[in-house]
Amino acid sequence: MDLILWRHAEAEPETPELSDENRRLTQKGQRQAQKMAYWLDSNLPESCRILVSPTVRTRETIAALDRKFKVLQELGPETSLEAALQAINWPLSKEPVMIVGHQPTLGLIAAKILHPAMQECAIRKGNVWWITQKAKEGEGLHTYLKAIMTPDLVVK
């Protein structure tokens, strides 16, 4: 199974007048989303199932990719690690899955899968972490970090 974790791009700060759920991407965040969408479009398998948090900033981030996606309440900013893993069907999904979501949830998922002794990984805004599992003959499944991509590394 391939699991792609995409943290939403830079968003405007929360204020008393602006709730966390309604924060929009900044201009920098829009550029980050466009760059990562360009990279992802050339690398994501067509069969990839894309699951997105219901917040405005995550939906604006995924909009740059222009692929079908499903919004899941279970991937919102306050979700638990267990609820997120259940929503993505880790590790049983037969198809690649990409989550567009938030810290700390994405970092908790990465730590749990890659290095269970760690509490959390820090996934920066706009970055993508690509985790994969491969079967090795006679050894079972191996999980490893296939790629970490940041908008700054994308040449468009």
Rosetta constraint file for C-alpha pairs under 8 A:
AtomPair CA 1 CA 91 HARMONIC 6.69 0.50
AtomPair CA 1 CA 92 HARMONIC 7.51 0.50
AtomPair CA 1 CA 93 HARMONIC 6.43 0.50
AtomPair CA 1 CA 94 HARMONIC 6.40 0.50
AtomPair CA 1 CA 95 HARMONIC 6.43 0.50
AtomPair CA 1 CA 96 HARMONIC 5.77 0.50
AtomPair CA 1 CA 97 HARMONIC 7.91 0.50
AtomPair CA 1 CA 132 HARMONIC 5.75 0.50
AtomPair CA 1 CA 133 HARMONIC 5.25 0.50
AtomPair CA 1 CA 134 HARMONIC 7.44 0.50
AtomPair CA 2 CA 95 HARMONIC 7.38 0.50
AtomPair CA 2 CA 96 HARMONIC 4.63 0.50
AtomPair CA 2 CA 97 HARMONIC 6.33 0.50
AtomPair CA 2 CA 130 HARMONIC 7.11 0.50
AtomPair CA 2 CA 131 HARMONIC 5.78 0.50
AtomPair CA 2 CA 132 HARMONIC 4.31 0.50
AtomPair CA 2 CA 133 HARMONIC 6.37 0.50
AtomPair CA 3 CA 96 HARMONIC 5.97 0.50
AtomPair CA 3 CA 97 HARMONIC 5.05 0.50
AtomPair CA 3 CA 98 HARMONIC 5.75 0.50
AtomPair CA 3 CA 99 HARMONIC 7.80 0.50
AtomPair CA 3 CA 130 HARMONIC 5.94 0.50
AtomPair CA 3 CA 131 HARMONIC 5.10 0.50
AtomPair CA 3 CA 132 HARMONIC 6.14 0.50
AtomPair CA 4 CA 96 HARMONIC 7.79 0.50
AtomPair CA 4 CA 97 HARMONIC 6.22 0.50
AtomPair CA 4 CA 98 HARMONIC 4.39 0.50
AtomPair CA 4 CA 99 HARMONIC 6.28 0.50
AtomPair CA 4 CA 128 HARMONIC 6.76 0.50
AtomPair CA 4 CA 129 HARMONIC 5.75 0.50
AtomPair CA 4 CA 130 HARMONIC 4.42 0.50
AtomPair CA 4 CA 131 HARMONIC 6.12 0.50
AtomPair CA 5 CA 98 HARMONIC 5.83 0.50
AtomPair CA 5 CA 99 HARMONIC 5.13 0.50
AtomPair CA 5 CA 100 HARMONIC 6.34 0.50
AtomPair CA 5 CA 101 HARMONIC 7.53 0.50
AtomPair CA 5 CA 106 HARMONIC 6.47 0.50
AtomPair CA 5 CA 128 HARMONIC 5.49 0.50
AtomPair CA 5 CA 129 HARMONIC 5.10 0.50
AtomPair CA 5 CA 130 HARMONIC 6.34 0.50
AtomPair CA 6 CA 98 HARMONIC 7.19 0.50
AtomPair CA 6 CA 99 HARMONIC 6.01 0.50
AtomPair CA 6 CA 100 HARMONIC 4.76 0.50
AtomPair CA 6 CA 101 HARMONIC 6.43 0.50
AtomPair CA 6 CA 126 HARMONIC 6.67 0.50
AtomPair CA 6 CA 127 HARMONIC 5.85 0.50
AtomPair CA 6 CA 128 HARMONIC 4.42 0.50
AtomPair CA 6 CA 129 HARMONIC 6.59 0.50
AtomPair CA 7 CA 58 HARMONIC 7.93 0.50
AtomPair CA 7 CA 100 HARMONIC 5.69 0.50
AtomPair CA 7 CA 101 HARMONIC 5.16 0.50
AtomPair CA 7 CA 102 HARMONIC 5.53 0.50
AtomPair CA 7 CA 103 HARMONIC 7.26 0.50
AtomPair CA 7 CA 106 HARMONIC 7.22 0.50
AtomPair CA 7 CA 123 HARMONIC 6.88 0.50
AtomPair CA 7 CA 124 HARMONIC 6.92 0.50
AtomPair CA 7 CA 125 HARMONIC 5.46 0.50
AtomPair CA 7 CA 126 HARMONIC 5.24 0.50
AtomPair CA 7 CA 127 HARMONIC 5.75 0.50
AtomPair CA 7 CA 128 HARMONIC 6.59 0.50
AtomPair CA 8 CA 33 HARMONIC 7.76 0.50
AtomPair CA 8 CA 57 HARMONIC 6.40 0.50
AtomPair CA 8 CA 58 HARMONIC 5.14 0.50
AtomPair CA 8 CA 61 HARMONIC 5.75 0.50
AtomPair CA 8 CA 100 HARMONIC 6.25 0.50
AtomPair CA 8 CA 101 HARMONIC 5.90 0.50
AtomPair CA 8 CA 102 HARMONIC 6.50 0.50
AtomPair CA 8 CA 125 HARMONIC 5.78 0.50
AtomPair CA 8 CA 126 HARMONIC 5.23 0.50
AtomPair CA 8 CA 127 HARMONIC 7.82 0.50
AtomPair CA 9 CA 25 HARMONIC 6.68 0.50
AtomPair CA 9 CA 29 HARMONIC 4.67 0.50
AtomPair CA 9 CA 30 HARMONIC 7.10 0.50
AtomPair CA 9 CA 32 HARMONIC 5.98 0.50
AtomPair CA 9 CA 33 HARMONIC 5.85 0.50
AtomPair CA 9 CA 57 HARMONIC 7.32 0.50
AtomPair CA 9 CA 58 HARMONIC 7.64 0.50
AtomPair CA 9 CA 61 HARMONIC 6.13 0.50
AtomPair CA 9 CA 125 HARMONIC 4.96 0.50
AtomPair CA 9 CA 126 HARMONIC 3.98 0.50
AtomPair CA 9 CA 127 HARMONIC 7.71 0.50
AtomPair CA 10 CA 25 HARMONIC 5.75 0.50
AtomPair CA 10 CA 26 HARMONIC 6.09 0.50
AtomPair CA 10 CA 28 HARMONIC 6.60 0.50
AtomPair CA 10 CA 29 HARMONIC 4.15 0.50
AtomPair CA 10 CA 30 HARMONIC 7.76 0.50
AtomPair CA 10 CA 32 HARMONIC 7.60 0.50
AtomPair CA 10 CA 125 HARMONIC 5.77 0.50
AtomPair CA 10 CA 126 HARMONIC 6.72 0.50
AtomPair CA 11 CA 23 HARMONIC 6.19 0.50
AtomPair CA 11 CA 24 HARMONIC 5.41 0.50
AtomPair CA 11 CA 25 HARMONIC 4.02 0.50
AtomPair CA 11 CA 26 HARMONIC 5.13 0.50
AtomPair CA 11 CA 29 HARMONIC 6.14 0.50
AtomPair CA 11 CA 57 HARMONIC 6.38 0.50
AtomPair CA 12 CA 23 HARMONIC 5.78 0.50
AtomPair CA 12 CA 24 HARMONIC 5.90 0.50
AtomPair CA 12 CA 25 HARMONIC 6.05 0.50
AtomPair CA 12 CA 26 HARMONIC 5.67 0.50
AtomPair CA 13 CA 23 HARMONIC 6.96 0.50
AtomPair CA 14 CA 18 HARMONIC 5.59 0.50
AtomPair CA 14 CA 19 HARMONIC 5.93 0.50
AtomPair CA 14 CA 20 HARMONIC 5.50 0.50
AtomPair CA 14 CA 23 HARMONIC 6.62 0.50
AtomPair CA 15 CA 19 HARMONIC 6.68 0.50
AtomPair CA 18 CA 22 HARMONIC 6.51 0.50
AtomPair CA 18 CA 23 HARMONIC 6.69 0.50
AtomPair CA 19 CA 23 HARMONIC 6.65 0.50
AtomPair CA 20 CA 55 HARMONIC 7.90 0.50
AtomPair CA 21 CA 54 HARMONIC 7.73 0.50
AtomPair CA 21 CA 55 HARMONIC 4.73 0.50
AtomPair CA 21 CA 56 HARMONIC 6.22 0.50
AtomPair CA 21 CA 57 HARMONIC 7.83 0.50
AtomPair CA 22 CA 55 HARMONIC 6.34 0.50
AtomPair CA 22 CA 56 HARMONIC 5.29 0.50
AtomPair CA 22 CA 57 HARMONIC 7.31 0.50
AtomPair CA 23 CA 55 HARMONIC 7.63 0.50
AtomPair CA 23 CA 56 HARMONIC 6.10 0.50
AtomPair CA 23 CA 57 HARMONIC 5.90 0.50
AtomPair CA 24 CA 56 HARMONIC 5.86 0.50
AtomPair CA 24 CA 57 HARMONIC 4.89 0.50
AtomPair CA 24 CA 60 HARMONIC 7.35 0.50
AtomPair CA 25 CA 29 HARMONIC 5.06 0.50
AtomPair CA 25 CA 30 HARMONIC 5.95 0.50
AtomPair CA 25 CA 57 HARMONIC 5.54 0.50
AtomPair CA 25 CA 60 HARMONIC 6.88 0.50
AtomPair CA 25 CA 61 HARMONIC 7.62 0.50
AtomPair CA 26 CA 30 HARMONIC 6.21 0.50
AtomPair CA 27 CA 31 HARMONIC 6.41 0.50
AtomPair CA 28 CA 32 HARMONIC 6.21 0.50
AtomPair CA 29 CA 33 HARMONIC 6.10 0.50
AtomPair CA 29 CA 61 HARMONIC 7.94 0.50
AtomPair CA 29 CA 126 HARMONIC 7.42 0.50
AtomPair CA 30 CA 34 HARMONIC 6.19 0.50
AtomPair CA 30 CA 60 HARMONIC 7.93 0.50
AtomPair CA 30 CA 61 HARMONIC 7.22 0.50
AtomPair CA 31 CA 35 HARMONIC 6.22 0.50
AtomPair CA 32 CA 36 HARMONIC 6.21 0.50
AtomPair CA 32 CA 126 HARMONIC 5.90 0.50
AtomPair CA 32 CA 151 HARMONIC 5.33 0.50
AtomPair CA 32 CA 152 HARMONIC 7.94 0.50
AtomPair CA 33 CA 37 HARMONIC 5.90 0.50
AtomPair CA 33 CA 61 HARMONIC 5.23 0.50
AtomPair CA 33 CA 62 HARMONIC 7.41 0.50
AtomPair CA 33 CA 64 HARMONIC 5.99 0.50
AtomPair CA 33 CA 126 HARMONIC 6.46 0.50
AtomPair CA 33 CA 151 HARMONIC 7.67 0.50
AtomPair CA 34 CA 38 HARMONIC 6.18 0.50
AtomPair CA 34 CA 64 HARMONIC 5.38 0.50
AtomPair CA 34 CA 65 HARMONIC 7.37 0.50
AtomPair CA 35 CA 39 HARMONIC 6.48 0.50
AtomPair CA 35 CA 151 HARMONIC 5.60 0.50
AtomPair CA 35 CA 154 HARMONIC 6.02 0.50
AtomPair CA 35 CA 155 HARMONIC 7.79 0.50
AtomPair CA 35 CA 156 HARMONIC 6.97 0.50
AtomPair CA 36 CA 40 HARMONIC 5.97 0.50
AtomPair CA 36 CA 126 HARMONIC 7.27 0.50
AtomPair CA 36 CA 127 HARMONIC 7.64 0.50
AtomPair CA 36 CA 128 HARMONIC 7.80 0.50
AtomPair CA 36 CA 149 HARMONIC 7.96 0.50
AtomPair CA 36 CA 150 HARMONIC 7.31 0.50
AtomPair CA 36 CA 151 HARMONIC 5.56 0.50
AtomPair CA 36 CA 154 HARMONIC 7.03 0.50
AtomPair CA 37 CA 41 HARMONIC 5.83 0.50
AtomPair CA 37 CA 62 HARMONIC 7.65 0.50
AtomPair CA 37 CA 64 HARMONIC 5.77 0.50
AtomPair CA 37 CA 65 HARMONIC 4.60 0.50
AtomPair CA 38 CA 42 HARMONIC 6.69 0.50
AtomPair CA 38 CA 65 HARMONIC 7.16 0.50
AtomPair CA 38 CA 156 HARMONIC 7.39 0.50
AtomPair CA 39 CA 43 HARMONIC 6.48 0.50
AtomPair CA 39 CA 154 HARMONIC 6.69 0.50
AtomPair CA 40 CA 44 HARMONIC 5.43 0.50
AtomPair CA 40 CA 65 HARMONIC 7.63 0.50
AtomPair CA 41 CA 65 HARMONIC 6.73 0.50
AtomPair CA 44 CA 48 HARMONIC 6.66 0.50
AtomPair CA 45 CA 96 HARMONIC 7.48 0.50
AtomPair CA 47 CA 95 HARMONIC 6.54 0.50
AtomPair CA 47 CA 96 HARMONIC 6.82 0.50
AtomPair CA 48 CA 95 HARMONIC 6.26 0.50
AtomPair CA 48 CA 96 HARMONIC 4.67 0.50
AtomPair CA 48 CA 97 HARMONIC 5.41 0.50
AtomPair CA 48 CA 98 HARMONIC 6.83 0.50
AtomPair CA 49 CA 69 HARMONIC 7.09 0.50
AtomPair CA 49 CA 95 HARMONIC 7.05 0.50
AtomPair CA 49 CA 96 HARMONIC 6.19 0.50
AtomPair CA 49 CA 97 HARMONIC 4.75 0.50
AtomPair CA 49 CA 98 HARMONIC 6.21 0.50
AtomPair CA 50 CA 68 HARMONIC 7.13 0.50
AtomPair CA 50 CA 69 HARMONIC 4.78 0.50
AtomPair CA 50 CA 70 HARMONIC 6.30 0.50
AtomPair CA 50 CA 97 HARMONIC 5.89 0.50
AtomPair CA 50 CA 98 HARMONIC 4.79 0.50
AtomPair CA 50 CA 99 HARMONIC 6.06 0.50
AtomPair CA 50 CA 100 HARMONIC 7.67 0.50
AtomPair CA 51 CA 69 HARMONIC 5.78 0.50
AtomPair CA 51 CA 70 HARMONIC 4.98 0.50
AtomPair CA 51 CA 71 HARMONIC 5.85 0.50
AtomPair CA 51 CA 72 HARMONIC 6.50 0.50
AtomPair CA 51 CA 88 HARMONIC 7.86 0.50
AtomPair CA 51 CA 97 HARMONIC 7.42 0.50
AtomPair CA 51 CA 98 HARMONIC 6.12 0.50
AtomPair CA 51 CA 99 HARMONIC 4.92 0.50
AtomPair CA 51 CA 100 HARMONIC 6.40 0.50
AtomPair CA 52 CA 58 HARMONIC 6.57 0.50
AtomPair CA 52 CA 59 HARMONIC 6.85 0.50
AtomPair CA 52 CA 62 HARMONIC 7.70 0.50
AtomPair CA 52 CA 69 HARMONIC 6.90 0.50
AtomPair CA 52 CA 70 HARMONIC 6.03 0.50
AtomPair CA 52 CA 71 HARMONIC 4.66 0.50
AtomPair CA 52 CA 72 HARMONIC 5.94 0.50
AtomPair CA 52 CA 75 HARMONIC 6.68 0.50
AtomPair CA 52 CA 99 HARMONIC 5.72 0.50
AtomPair CA 52 CA 100 HARMONIC 4.77 0.50
AtomPair CA 52 CA 101 HARMONIC 6.27 0.50
AtomPair CA 53 CA 58 HARMONIC 6.03 0.50
AtomPair CA 53 CA 59 HARMONIC 7.28 0.50
AtomPair CA 53 CA 71 HARMONIC 5.74 0.50
AtomPair CA 53 CA 72 HARMONIC 5.64 0.50
AtomPair CA 53 CA 73 HARMONIC 6.28 0.50
AtomPair CA 53 CA 74 HARMONIC 7.43 0.50
AtomPair CA 53 CA 75 HARMONIC 4.67 0.50
AtomPair CA 53 CA 76 HARMONIC 4.77 0.50
AtomPair CA 53 CA 77 HARMONIC 7.51 0.50
AtomPair CA 53 CA 99 HARMONIC 7.93 0.50
AtomPair CA 53 CA 100 HARMONIC 6.35 0.50
AtomPair CA 53 CA 101 HARMONIC 5.42 0.50
AtomPair CA 53 CA 102 HARMONIC 7.97 0.50
AtomPair CA 54 CA 58 HARMONIC 7.01 0.50
AtomPair CA 54 CA 59 HARMONIC 6.88 0.50
AtomPair CA 54 CA 71 HARMONIC 5.60 0.50
AtomPair CA 54 CA 72 HARMONIC 6.29 0.50
AtomPair CA 54 CA 73 HARMONIC 5.94 0.50
AtomPair CA 54 CA 75 HARMONIC 7.39 0.50
AtomPair CA 54 CA 76 HARMONIC 6.02 0.50
AtomPair CA 55 CA 59 HARMONIC 6.42 0.50
AtomPair CA 55 CA 76 HARMONIC 6.90 0.50
AtomPair CA 56 CA 60 HARMONIC 6.08 0.50
AtomPair CA 57 CA 61 HARMONIC 6.10 0.50
AtomPair CA 58 CA 62 HARMONIC 6.26 0.50
AtomPair CA 58 CA 100 HARMONIC 6.09 0.50
AtomPair CA 58 CA 101 HARMONIC 6.21 0.50
AtomPair CA 59 CA 63 HARMONIC 6.04 0.50
AtomPair CA 60 CA 64 HARMONIC 6.99 0.50
AtomPair CA 61 CA 65 HARMONIC 7.84 0.50
AtomPair CA 61 CA 100 HARMONIC 7.80 0.50
AtomPair CA 62 CA 66 HARMONIC 7.23 0.50
AtomPair CA 62 CA 100 HARMONIC 7.04 0.50
AtomPair CA 63 CA 67 HARMONIC 7.68 0.50
AtomPair CA 72 CA 76 HARMONIC 7.45 0.50
AtomPair CA 74 CA 79 HARMONIC 5.97 0.50
AtomPair CA 74 CA 83 HARMONIC 6.21 0.50
AtomPair CA 74 CA 84 HARMONIC 6.11 0.50
AtomPair CA 74 CA 87 HARMONIC 6.65 0.50
AtomPair CA 75 CA 79 HARMONIC 5.83 0.50
AtomPair CA 75 CA 83 HARMONIC 7.85 0.50
AtomPair CA 75 CA 84 HARMONIC 5.85 0.50
AtomPair CA 75 CA 87 HARMONIC 7.80 0.50
AtomPair CA 75 CA 101 HARMONIC 6.51 0.50
AtomPair CA 76 CA 101 HARMONIC 7.12 0.50
AtomPair CA 76 CA 102 HARMONIC 7.54 0.50
AtomPair CA 77 CA 101 HARMONIC 7.43 0.50
AtomPair CA 77 CA 102 HARMONIC 5.86 0.50
AtomPair CA 77 CA 103 HARMONIC 7.52 0.50
AtomPair CA 77 CA 105 HARMONIC 7.44 0.50
AtomPair CA 79 CA 83 HARMONIC 6.48 0.50
AtomPair CA 79 CA 84 HARMONIC 6.71 0.50
AtomPair CA 79 CA 105 HARMONIC 7.07 0.50
AtomPair CA 80 CA 84 HARMONIC 6.29 0.50
AtomPair CA 80 CA 105 HARMONIC 7.01 0.50
AtomPair CA 81 CA 85 HARMONIC 6.19 0.50
AtomPair CA 81 CA 105 HARMONIC 6.14 0.50
AtomPair CA 81 CA 108 HARMONIC 6.50 0.50
AtomPair CA 81 CA 109 HARMONIC 6.46 0.50
AtomPair CA 82 CA 86 HARMONIC 6.14 0.50
AtomPair CA 83 CA 87 HARMONIC 6.10 0.50
AtomPair CA 84 CA 88 HARMONIC 6.37 0.50
AtomPair CA 84 CA 105 HARMONIC 7.73 0.50
AtomPair CA 85 CA 89 HARMONIC 6.00 0.50
AtomPair CA 85 CA 90 HARMONIC 5.50 0.50
AtomPair CA 85 CA 109 HARMONIC 7.41 0.50
AtomPair CA 86 CA 90 HARMONIC 6.60 0.50
AtomPair CA 88 CA 93 HARMONIC 7.44 0.50
AtomPair CA 88 CA 97 HARMONIC 6.94 0.50
AtomPair CA 89 CA 93 HARMONIC 5.41 0.50
AtomPair CA 93 CA 97 HARMONIC 7.81 0.50
AtomPair CA 101 CA 105 HARMONIC 7.56 0.50
AtomPair CA 101 CA 106 HARMONIC 6.69 0.50
AtomPair CA 102 CA 106 HARMONIC 5.92 0.50
AtomPair CA 103 CA 107 HARMONIC 6.03 0.50
AtomPair CA 103 CA 122 HARMONIC 7.61 0.50
AtomPair CA 103 CA 123 HARMONIC 6.97 0.50
AtomPair CA 104 CA 108 HARMONIC 6.05 0.50
AtomPair CA 104 CA 120 HARMONIC 7.40 0.50
AtomPair CA 104 CA 122 HARMONIC 7.69 0.50
AtomPair CA 105 CA 109 HARMONIC 6.22 0.50
AtomPair CA 106 CA 110 HARMONIC 6.23 0.50
AtomPair CA 106 CA 121 HARMONIC 7.98 0.50
AtomPair CA 106 CA 123 HARMONIC 7.11 0.50
AtomPair CA 107 CA 111 HARMONIC 6.12 0.50
AtomPair CA 107 CA 120 HARMONIC 5.08 0.50
AtomPair CA 107 CA 121 HARMONIC 4.30 0.50
AtomPair CA 107 CA 122 HARMONIC 5.53 0.50
AtomPair CA 107 CA 123 HARMONIC 5.87 0.50
AtomPair CA 108 CA 112 HARMONIC 6.06 0.50
AtomPair CA 108 CA 119 HARMONIC 6.78 0.50
AtomPair CA 108 CA 120 HARMONIC 4.65 0.50
AtomPair CA 108 CA 121 HARMONIC 6.38 0.50
AtomPair CA 109 CA 113 HARMONIC 6.18 0.50
AtomPair CA 109 CA 120 HARMONIC 7.80 0.50
AtomPair CA 110 CA 114 HARMONIC 5.79 0.50
AtomPair CA 110 CA 115 HARMONIC 7.76 0.50
AtomPair CA 110 CA 120 HARMONIC 7.28 0.50
AtomPair CA 110 CA 121 HARMONIC 6.33 0.50
AtomPair CA 110 CA 131 HARMONIC 7.99 0.50
AtomPair CA 111 CA 115 HARMONIC 5.11 0.50
AtomPair CA 111 CA 116 HARMONIC 5.75 0.50
AtomPair CA 111 CA 117 HARMONIC 7.72 0.50
AtomPair CA 111 CA 118 HARMONIC 5.65 0.50
AtomPair CA 111 CA 119 HARMONIC 6.37 0.50
AtomPair CA 111 CA 120 HARMONIC 5.12 0.50
AtomPair CA 111 CA 121 HARMONIC 5.58 0.50
AtomPair CA 112 CA 116 HARMONIC 4.44 0.50
AtomPair CA 112 CA 117 HARMONIC 7.71 0.50
AtomPair CA 112 CA 118 HARMONIC 7.31 0.50
AtomPair CA 112 CA 119 HARMONIC 7.73 0.50
AtomPair CA 112 CA 120 HARMONIC 7.75 0.50
AtomPair CA 113 CA 143 HARMONIC 7.52 0.50
AtomPair CA 114 CA 143 HARMONIC 6.80 0.50
AtomPair CA 114 CA 144 HARMONIC 6.58 0.50
AtomPair CA 114 CA 145 HARMONIC 7.36 0.50
AtomPair CA 123 CA 127 HARMONIC 6.58 0.50
AtomPair CA 123 CA 128 HARMONIC 7.92 0.50
AtomPair CA 123 CA 129 HARMONIC 7.83 0.50
AtomPair CA 126 CA 150 HARMONIC 6.69 0.50
AtomPair CA 126 CA 151 HARMONIC 6.52 0.50
AtomPair CA 127 CA 148 HARMONIC 7.21 0.50
AtomPair CA 127 CA 149 HARMONIC 5.73 0.50
AtomPair CA 127 CA 150 HARMONIC 4.62 0.50
AtomPair CA 127 CA 151 HARMONIC 6.59 0.50
AtomPair CA 128 CA 147 HARMONIC 7.84 0.50
AtomPair CA 128 CA 148 HARMONIC 5.66 0.50
AtomPair CA 128 CA 149 HARMONIC 5.14 0.50
AtomPair CA 128 CA 150 HARMONIC 6.51 0.50
AtomPair CA 129 CA 145 HARMONIC 7.41 0.50
AtomPair CA 129 CA 146 HARMONIC 7.83 0.50
AtomPair CA 129 CA 147 HARMONIC 5.88 0.50
AtomPair CA 129 CA 148 HARMONIC 4.55 0.50
AtomPair CA 129 CA 149 HARMONIC 6.56 0.50
AtomPair CA 130 CA 145 HARMONIC 6.06 0.50
AtomPair CA 130 CA 146 HARMONIC 5.39 0.50
AtomPair CA 130 CA 147 HARMONIC 5.05 0.50
AtomPair CA 130 CA 148 HARMONIC 6.31 0.50
AtomPair CA 131 CA 143 HARMONIC 7.14 0.50
AtomPair CA 131 CA 144 HARMONIC 5.84 0.50
AtomPair CA 131 CA 145 HARMONIC 4.60 0.50
AtomPair CA 131 CA 146 HARMONIC 5.48 0.50
AtomPair CA 131 CA 147 HARMONIC 7.22 0.50
AtomPair CA 132 CA 143 HARMONIC 5.71 0.50
AtomPair CA 132 CA 144 HARMONIC 5.67 0.50
AtomPair CA 132 CA 145 HARMONIC 6.42 0.50
AtomPair CA 132 CA 146 HARMONIC 6.24 0.50
AtomPair CA 133 CA 141 HARMONIC 6.20 0.50
AtomPair CA 133 CA 142 HARMONIC 5.41 0.50
AtomPair CA 133 CA 143 HARMONIC 4.37 0.50
AtomPair CA 133 CA 144 HARMONIC 6.50 0.50
AtomPair CA 134 CA 141 HARMONIC 5.48 0.50
AtomPair CA 134 CA 142 HARMONIC 5.38 0.50
AtomPair CA 134 CA 143 HARMONIC 6.65 0.50
AtomPair CA 135 CA 139 HARMONIC 7.27 0.50
AtomPair CA 135 CA 140 HARMONIC 5.32 0.50
AtomPair CA 135 CA 141 HARMONIC 4.31 0.50
AtomPair CA 135 CA 142 HARMONIC 6.16 0.50
AtomPair CA 136 CA 140 HARMONIC 5.62 0.50
AtomPair CA 136 CA 141 HARMONIC 6.28 0.50
AtomPair CA 136 CA 142 HARMONIC 7.07 0.50
AtomPair CA 149 CA 153 HARMONIC 6.96 0.50
AtomPair CA 149 CA 154 HARMONIC 7.99 0.50
AtomPair CA 150 CA 154 HARMONIC 7.10 0.50
